[in-house]
Amino acid sequence: MKKALIIISIFVIIIGMFLVVTKTYAAEEAIDEETESKIVEIKDNAARSLQDYQEKYDSDIYGLVAYILNLVRIYSIPLCFLGIAIGAIHQYVIGIRKLDTLEKGMALIVTFVTILIICQILPLAFAVFVKFGRG
């Protein structure tokens, strides 16, 4: 009897929650005109930059790859520095108390330094390959 009463009360509570919930509508626009103009400007700058790369490499595909590699080069710097800092914290702060974390910190530092070097050299290697390799 108690189980049935508990199940019925839970069922009634769930039904009541669905009936009580009301829809709310936005009274204002989600973004204003200034923000919208900034978003359009950013989009136009990105499209113009992509088109510049496509003209520079005389190919749509090579231009797109060069544009993506440039973005990877730019965004890899702060992300890898953050990873290196986390690895240093694991190695030098937490690793003093726990030796397994010491090894984890060193592995993080080595991994992020390697990723940083690869992300910085890859656009240069691509440019050299495209300019001199495809003849």
Backbone as CSV, one residue per row, in Angstrom:
resi,resn,N_x,N_y,N_z,CA_x,CA_y,CA_z,C_x,C_y,C_z
1,MET,0.817,-1.185,0.000,0.000,0.000,0.000,0.867,1.259,0.000
2,LYS,1.939,1.211,0.790,2.810,2.372,0.855,3.492,2.634,-0.488
3,LYS,3.909,1.566,-1.182,4.562,1.726,-2.475,3.610,2.339,-3.485
4,ALA,2.386,1.900,-3.479,1.398,2.442,-4.422,1.133,3.908,-4.123
5,LEU,1.040,4.260,-2.849,0.817,5.656,-2.469,2.005,6.538,-2.887
6,ILE,3.209,6.056,-2.723,4.400,6.802,-3.115,4.445,6.972,-4.639
7,ILE,4.154,5.932,-5.385,4.167,5.999,-6.853,3.099,6.966,-7.353
8,ILE,1.900,6.902,-6.756,0.821,7.808,-7.174,1.177,9.255,-6.840
9,SER,1.770,9.486,-5.677,2.123,10.861,-5.310,3.233,11.403,-6.220
10,ILE,4.196,10.591,-6.565,5.248,11.014,-7.498,4.655,11.316,-8.866
11,PHE,3.745,10.472,-9.310,3.081,10.686,-10.594,2.283,11.993,-10.597
12,VAL,1.579,12.273,-9.512,0.784,13.503,-9.413,1.713,14.723,-9.381
13,ILE,2.809,14.626,-8.679,3.762,15.735,-8.618,4.342,16.020,-10.010
14,ILE,4.705,14.995,-10.736,5.261,15.189,-12.078,4.216,15.790,-13.014
15,ILE,2.991,15.301,-12.978,1.917,15.869,-13.800,1.670,17.327,-13.409
16,GLY,1.685,17.606,-12.120,1.481,18.977,-11.643,2.586,19.914,-12.110
17,MET,3.818,19.418,-12.146,4.918,20.252,-12.635,4.717,20.601,-14.105
18,PHE,4.251,19.651,-14.902,4.022,19.936,-16.317,2.865,20.910,-16.523
19,LEU,1.861,20.852,-15.677,0.717,21.748,-15.823,1.023,23.159,-15.326
20,VAL,1.906,23.291,-14.345,2.204,24.590,-13.759,3.188,25.388,-14.615
21,VAL,4.050,24.695,-15.333,5.062,25.376,-16.136,4.377,26.202,-17.216
22,THR,4.749,27.465,-17.284,4.171,28.341,-18.300,5.266,28.795,-19.247
23,LYS,4.865,29.156,-20.433,5.815,29.621,-21.439,6.047,31.112,-21.245
24,THR,7.303,31.499,-21.402,7.639,32.914,-21.357,8.184,33.320,-22.713
25,TYR,7.788,34.474,-23.135,8.222,34.988,-24.426,9.124,36.191,-24.209
26,ALA,10.084,36.337,-25.091,11.012,37.451,-24.974,10.322,38.747,-25.364
27,ALA,10.483,39.745,-24.531,9.857,41.028,-24.804,10.757,41.905,-25.666
28,GLU,12.052,41.624,-25.656,12.993,42.410,-26.429,13.714,41.508,-27.420
29,GLU,14.432,42.145,-28.340,15.232,41.381,-29.279,16.416,40.760,-28.549
30,ALA,16.928,39.669,-29.091,18.025,38.976,-28.438,19.315,39.798,-28.506
31,ILE,19.569,40.434,-29.648,20.743,41.282,-29.776,20.319,42.622,-30.356
32,ASP,21.049,43.655,-30.006,20.711,44.976,-30.524,21.439,45.222,-31.847
33,GLU,21.203,46.367,-32.439,21.749,46.656,-33.764,23.272,46.809,-33.736
34,GLU,23.805,47.359,-32.658,25.255,47.537,-32.562,25.971,46.193,-32.534
35,THR,25.462,45.277,-31.744,26.056,43.952,-31.672,25.923,43.230,-32.997
36,GLU,24.774,43.376,-33.629,24.562,42.737,-34.924,25.539,43.284,-35.961
37,SER,25.785,44.580,-35.944,26.724,45.162,-36.904,28.151,44.679,-36.644
38,LYS,28.512,44.492,-35.370,29.840,43.966,-35.054,29.989,42.526,-35.534
39,ILE,28.945,41.735,-35.381,28.992,40.342,-35.838,29.123,40.284,-37.350
40,VAL,28.391,41.130,-38.049,28.476,41.175,-39.509,29.865,41.627,-39.944
41,GLU,30.446,42.579,-39.213,31.787,43.059,-39.543,32.828,41.955,-39.349
42,ILE,32.719,41.197,-38.274,33.640,40.084,-38.026,33.506,39.037,-39.124
43,LYS,32.290,38.741,-39.518,32.047,37.767,-40.583,32.648,38.241,-41.903
44,ASP,32.478,39.525,-42.221,33.036,40.069,-43.453,34.559,40.049,-43.437
45,ASN,35.161,40.356,-42.288,36.624,40.306,-42.177,37.143,38.886,-42.373
46,ALA,36.460,37.903,-41.799,36.874,36.512,-41.957,36.734,36.068,-43.411
47,ALA,35.641,36.459,-44.062,35.444,36.094,-45.465,36.490,36.773,-46.350
48,ARG,36.814,38.022,-46.054,37.832,38.744,-46.826,39.198,38.104,-46.631
49,SER,39.512,37.707,-45.404,40.788,37.060,-45.122,40.888,35.722,-45.843
50,LEU,39.810,34.961,-45.843,39.792,33.684,-46.558,39.992,33.904,-48.046
51,GLN,39.350,34.914,-48.594,39.496,35.208,-50.018,40.929,35.657,-50.336
52,ASP,41.558,36.400,-49.431,42.958,36.796,-49.636,43.871,35.578,-49.691
53,TYR,43.641,34.616,-48.792,44.444,33.392,-48.816,44.202,32.608,-50.103
54,GLN,42.961,32.547,-50.567,42.667,31.830,-51.797,43.332,32.492,-52.999
55,GLU,43.397,33.810,-53.014,44.088,34.509,-54.101,45.602,34.326,-53.996
56,LYS,46.118,34.310,-52.785,47.559,34.168,-52.585,48.049,32.806,-53.055
57,TYR,47.277,31.760,-52.785,47.698,30.407,-53.141,47.124,29.943,-54.484
58,ASP,46.337,30.753,-55.155,45.747,30.446,-56.467,44.913,29.175,-56.473
59,SER,44.311,28.853,-55.346,43.470,27.666,-55.248,42.523,27.833,-54.071
60,ASP,41.303,27.354,-54.248,40.336,27.432,-53.154,40.721,26.517,-52.001
61,ILE,41.159,25.312,-52.326,41.470,24.325,-51.290,42.728,24.730,-50.522
62,TYR,43.785,25.098,-51.251,45.014,25.507,-50.576,44.788,26.769,-49.745
63,GLY,43.986,27.687,-50.242,43.679,28.896,-49.480,42.920,28.595,-48.206
64,LEU,41.952,27.676,-48.284,41.191,27.285,-47.098,42.086,26.608,-46.069
65,VAL,42.971,25.723,-46.529,43.887,25.039,-45.606,44.828,26.046,-44.951
66,ALA,45.344,27.002,-45.719,46.234,28.014,-45.159,45.501,28.882,-44.141
67,TYR,44.241,29.220,-44.431,43.434,30.018,-43.494,43.214,29.252,-42.189
68,ILE,42.878,27.984,-42.290,42.654,27.165,-41.090,43.948,27.006,-40.294
69,LEU,45.066,26.770,-40.996,46.340,26.636,-40.297,46.743,27.939,-39.603
70,ASN,46.409,29.069,-40.184,46.689,30.344,-39.535,45.859,30.488,-38.256
71,LEU,44.595,30.101,-38.306,43.766,30.150,-37.100,44.284,29.200,-36.027
72,VAL,44.712,28.007,-36.442,45.275,27.053,-35.489,46.539,27.631,-34.860
73,ARG,47.367,28.282,-35.665,48.606,28.881,-35.162,48.301,29.955,-34.122
74,ILE,47.301,30.770,-34.386,46.976,31.867,-33.471,46.364,31.349,-32.169
75,TYR,45.397,30.441,-32.271,44.693,29.981,-31.074,45.450,28.928,-30.279
76,SER,46.475,28.322,-30.863,47.220,27.308,-30.124,48.115,27.932,-29.045
77,ILE,48.514,29.176,-29.241,49.432,29.802,-28.282,48.804,29.922,-26.890
78,PRO,47.644,30.576,-26.732,47.102,30.674,-25.367,46.656,29.328,-24.795
79,LEU,46.117,28.458,-25.649,45.670,27.160,-25.139,46.841,26.302,-24.671
80,CYS,47.941,26.327,-25.411,49.102,25.548,-24.987,49.767,26.148,-23.757
81,PHE,49.810,27.485,-23.654,50.350,28.083,-22.445,49.504,27.727,-21.230
82,LEU,48.198,27.662,-21.411,47.322,27.235,-20.320,47.609,25.787,-19.932
83,GLY,47.792,24.921,-20.919,48.128,23.528,-20.635,49.471,23.381,-19.955
84,ILE,50.456,24.183,-20.380,51.771,24.147,-19.741,51.671,24.615,-18.292
85,ALA,50.851,25.642,-18.041,50.671,26.123,-16.663,50.014,25.064,-15.794
86,ILE,49.016,24.373,-16.348,48.362,23.301,-15.585,49.346,22.176,-15.294
87,GLY,50.173,21.841,-16.280,51.199,20.819,-16.066,52.213,21.237,-15.022
88,ALA,52.587,22.512,-15.027,53.540,23.004,-14.027,52.937,22.969,-12.633
89,ILE,51.660,23.299,-12.528,50.987,23.207,-11.226,50.964,21.772,-10.741
90,HIS,50.658,20.839,-11.666,50.657,19.425,-11.271,52.051,18.970,-10.844
91,GLN,53.067,19.431,-11.542,54.409,18.954,-11.228,55.001,19.617,-9.992
92,TYR,54.907,20.937,-9.896,55.649,21.642,-8.857,54.832,21.962,-7.613
93,VAL,53.511,21.977,-7.705,52.703,22.299,-6.530,52.071,21.037,-5.958
94,ILE,51.300,20.354,-6.774,50.627,19.143,-6.286,51.593,17.965,-6.232
95,GLY,52.587,17.954,-7.138,53.522,16.838,-7.203,54.448,16.715,-6.017
96,ILE,54.544,17.757,-5.205,55.376,17.675,-4.001,54.788,16.663,-3.013
97,ARG,53.456,16.612,-2.985,52.781,15.704,-2.041,52.495,14.326,-2.649
98,LYS,52.198,14.316,-3.946,51.830,13.053,-4.596,52.782,12.808,-5.769
99,LEU,53.520,11.724,-5.716,54.522,11.464,-6.750,53.908,11.070,-8.092
100,ASP,52.727,10.458,-8.087,52.096,10.113,-9.359,51.655,11.357,-10.123
101,THR,51.314,12.408,-9.410,50.933,13.665,-10.039,52.162,14.372,-10.596
102,LEU,53.318,14.140,-10.002,54.558,14.717,-10.501,54.827,14.243,-11.922
103,GLU,54.669,12.957,-12.159,54.870,12.408,-13.505,53.795,12.892,-14.470
104,LYS,52.574,13.025,-13.989,51.483,13.522,-14.820,51.754,14.964,-15.255
105,GLY,52.284,15.770,-14.352,52.614,17.154,-14.679,53.698,17.240,-15.736
106,MET,54.733,16.424,-15.620,55.799,16.442,-16.622,55.282,15.977,-17.969
107,ALA,54.410,14.997,-17.973,53.831,14.519,-19.235,52.971,15.606,-19.880
108,LEU,52.217,16.343,-19.078,51.411,17.445,-19.625,52.284,18.537,-20.222
109,ILE,53.360,18.882,-19.539,54.250,19.925,-20.047,54.870,19.505,-21.377
110,VAL,55.368,18.292,-21.443,55.986,17.800,-22.679,54.967,17.737,-23.808
111,THR,53.760,17.289,-23.505,52.714,17.182,-24.524,52.340,18.542,-25.082
112,PHE,52.115,19.517,-24.213,51.689,20.831,-24.693,52.814,21.594,-25.388
113,VAL,54.043,21.400,-24.972,55.158,22.028,-25.682,55.274,21.426,-27.085
114,THR,55.116,20.118,-27.192,55.161,19.468,-28.499,54.033,19.951,-29.400
115,ILE,52.826,20.050,-28.861,51.692,20.549,-29.648,51.932,21.987,-30.085
116,LEU,52.483,22.806,-29.200,52.767,24.202,-29.530,53.781,24.302,-30.665
117,ILE,54.833,23.526,-30.612,55.847,23.549,-31.666,55.261,23.087,-32.990
118,ILE,54.476,22.026,-32.964,53.860,21.524,-34.199,52.907,22.558,-34.782
119,CYS,52.090,23.174,-33.951,51.119,24.165,-34.449,51.796,25.419,-34.979
120,GLN,52.989,25.738,-34.505,53.689,26.917,-34.998,54.477,26.623,-36.269
121,ILE,54.962,25.407,-36.444,55.770,25.060,-37.614,54.914,24.586,-38.781
122,LEU,53.751,24.034,-38.511,52.910,23.475,-39.574,52.520,24.483,-40.649
123,PRO,52.110,25.711,-40.321,51.802,26.663,-41.407,53.018,27.004,-42.269
124,LEU,54.198,27.102,-41.659,55.404,27.361,-42.426,55.723,26.194,-43.353
125,ALA,55.615,24.989,-42.847,55.875,23.808,-43.673,54.873,23.722,-44.826
126,PHE,53.624,24.064,-44.557,52.613,24.041,-45.613,52.927,25.078,-46.691
127,ALA,53.308,26.285,-46.281,53.636,27.332,-47.247,54.839,26.943,-48.102
128,VAL,55.855,26.371,-47.487,57.045,25.929,-48.237,56.666,24.823,-49.196
129,PHE,55.876,23.879,-48.754,55.453,22.768,-49.618,54.641,23.274,-50.811
130,VAL,53.713,24.176,-50.565,52.847,24.660,-51.643,53.647,25.508,-52.625
131,LYS,54.515,26.374,-52.138,55.265,27.259,-53.030,56.319,26.510,-53.843
132,PHE,57.040,25.591,-53.219,58.143,24.934,-53.893,57.844,23.486,-54.287
133,GLY,56.879,22.856,-53.659,56.629,21.450,-53.887,55.703,21.134,-55.045
134,ARG,54.768,22.002,-55.342,53.805,21.658,-56.388,54.243,22.139,-57.763
135,GLY,55.330,22.837,-57.831,55.974,23.215,-59.094,55.168,24.027,-59.978
